[in-house]
Amino acid sequence: MQKNFKENYLKPYAVKSINSKGRIYKEQENSIRSPYQRDRDRIIHSSSFRRLKHKTQVFVNSEGDHYRTRLTHSMEVSQIARTLARSLGLNEDLCETLSLSHDLGHTPFGHAGEEVLSECMRKYGGFDHNIQTLRIVTLIENKYYQFCGLNLTIETLDGLIKHNGPVKNLSLYRKILKRDFFNNKISFQTFPSMEAQVAAISDDIAYNNHDLEDGLRAGLFTIQKFGSIPFISKLVNKHIKNMKNFRR
């Protein structure tokens, strides 16, 4: 079938939709789109994804049109992840889904906003944006009359839960786990799929690049100040003579 044609060329270690553990609530499969394409589409059409437009990456969006938001950051992560996935023979659709959805639970005002909110909610267990992402996709999004959330595949949920690696403190997930959503299909102590790891690495690559670019644009530092960073200083010394129009 068309939806599985690309997967015939994936590496043995890639996630294939034919081996999917399914969804929280059983649904009829689509003849055109793979399960992970459907997950991606549900993320893109969700209210939470649209709201990323107004959420801070580093600079609040009122500071200017050129600074990244959580939405543009997620798009850049997705592009990097798809490129890596293709070169490694991994499932591009799953990588893209995880990249686009990994920050859905982030607060306004970036990590500073998360720290303040976590302090305000300390007696209730604090606040963690990764757990909030899981709440959004399993409970809060309300687009379907058959179920709460987006009813994503187990593979997507596994990747979101383990965005930072295996889960060591299950107590943080106790309220969601009480609902028996996952039916023991997720092993929290193991590493996630290669696709999930690629999405996480792509997240690091994206923000390490664009946070520096946004900082340069804002005038917080100059290219010369990068000299104290060995890896970046090599690049600066190699290319700075050609950077005629760049702020120094």
N, C-alpha and C positions, 0 to 999 in steps of 0.2 A: 504494500500500500504506500501511497505517496508520503504519508506522515512518517513512516519508518524507513524511507529510502536512505536518508542521510545517516541514520544510525547504523546501517550496515557497514559503514566505513570508520566507525569509532574503534578506539583501542579497547583491548579486553578489560582494562581497568576503568573504563568510562561507565557512567550510569546510562542504562538504556531503558526506555519507557516500557518495553516488553517485560522487564523485570520489576516494574514499579510495585510497591506495596499498596498502592491505591490511595484513596482519600479517607478523611474522617467519616464522611457520609457517602455512601455508594452512589455513583452517578453513571449514566450511560456514557461511554467513550465517544469521542468525536471522530468522524471518518476522515477529516482533513487535517486537524491540528493534533499534535502529540500532547500528552498530559502536561508537559512542561511549557509548551507554547500556550496552552490554556491558562496555566498558572501566571505566566508573564502577562497575558492580556488582562486577566482579572486584576493584577497589581496596577497596571497602567490606567485602567478605568476606575480605580478606587478613589474615594474621596481623600483618603490619607495620602495617596501619592500626589494628588494635586496640591495639597496643603504644604508639601515640601518646598514649593515655590517661595513661601514666605518664611521659611525657617533658616536660621543663620548657620552658615558653615564656620566662618571666622568673623566676617564683617556683616553687620546687619544690612539688609537689602536697601534701606533708605540712604545708605552712604554712597550709593552709586550703582549704575546698571552693570558694571563690568566685574563686580565681585561675585564669587560663587555663592550659590545657595545650596541647601541640601538636595534640591532637585537637580541642578546642573552637576553637582558632585556625583550623584547617583548615576546620571547619564554617562559621565566620564568613566566611572568605575565599570559600567556595563561595556563600554567600548573596549577598555583594556582587557576585561575578562573574556570577551568573545575572541579577541585576537589571540590571547594565550591558549584558550580552549581549542581553537582551530589548529594551532601549531602543535598542541599536545595530543590531539585526537580525542578530546573530551566532548561532552554534550554541551554545545553552545547555548541551547535554549535554557537548560538548567542554570548554567553560569549567569546568563543574562537575567533570569528571574531572581536569583539570589542577590545579584548586584543592585537591581532596581528596588528591591524590597528591604535591603538590610538596614536602612535608616528610617523606616516608616514611623518608628516609635520615638524618634528624637524630639526633644523639646524645642520651643523657640529659644533664641539666644545661645544656641550651641551647648557645649559642655558646661559652661557657666550656669546656664539655665537649668541644666540637669542637676548640678550640684545643689543649687538653691532649692529646687523642688524636692530633691531627696532629703534635704535637711528638714523641710516643712513636713514631710511625711515619715520622719524617722520612727515615730512610735507605731506606725503601721507597716514597718518593714522597709522604708525608704523607697526610692524610685530608680529603676534601671531601664535605660531605653531599649536594650535588647529584649528584655521581658515584655516591655510595652509593645514592641513590634509583634511578639507572639500573641499578645492579647488582641491587638488590632486585627490580625488575619484570622484568628479563631473565634473571636467574640464580638468585637466592636463594629467592624464593617457590617453594614446592613443593606445589602443589595439583592438578597434572594429570600423569597418567602419560605423556602424549604428548610433553611438552616441559618444559624448565626455565622458571621465571618465569611471568608471567601472559599472555604472548603478546598484548600490547597493540597497537593500531594504530600505524602509522608516524606518523600525525599527533599522537597522544598522546606518543609517544616524542620526536618533534621538539620539542614544546612543553616537555617536561621537560628535555631536554638544553639548550635555549636559554632557560631560565627567567630568566637574567640577560642575555639577548641573544645575538648571534652568538658562536660558540666560536672564540677566537683561538689557544688552545694545545691542539692535538689530542693532544699527548703524554700529557695527563692521562687520555685515554680509550683509550690504546693497547691495554690488555689486553682490553677489551671489543670494540674494533674488530677485533682479530685474529680474532675468531670470525665475522667477516663477517656480523653479524646484519642489518645494514641494507641490504645489497645495493645500495649507492650510491643509496638512495632519499632520503637526508637530506643536504642541503647545509649544512654546519656554519658556513659563513661568512656566510650570509644571515640576515635577521631571521625570527623565527617567525611563525606565523599571528596574525591579529588576536585570536583566541580566547586564544592563549598570552600575548599582551601584556596582555589584559584580566585574565587570572588573575594575572599578575605585579603589575600595578597594584593589584589588589584585595588582594593580600598586603600591600603597603605601606599601603593605607588601613586595613586591619584592625589591623595591629600598631601603627600610629601612634595609633589610637584606644584600643585596649584596654590597651596598655602604660601609657598615662597613667592610665587608669581603675584599673588594678591598683596602680599606684604611689600614687595617692590613697588607695585602700583600705588599703594597707599603711602609710600615714603617712610615706612617704619625702619628700613635699613637700606643699604646700598650694596651694589655688587661687590665692592671692595671688601665689605665686612664678611663676605662669604669666605674670605681667605683663611679663616680659622677652621673651616670645615674641609678636611683633606680631600674628600671625593669631589666636592663641588669646586674647590679651588683649582683642581686640575682642569675642569671643564672651562672655568672662567679664564684661566691663563691661556688656554688653547684658542678660545673664540672671542675674547673681549676686543681684540683689535678690529674685528669686523662688526662690532655692535655700535655703530655710529649714532643711531637714534635712540638708544636705550638709556634710561636713567641710570646714572652711576653713583 
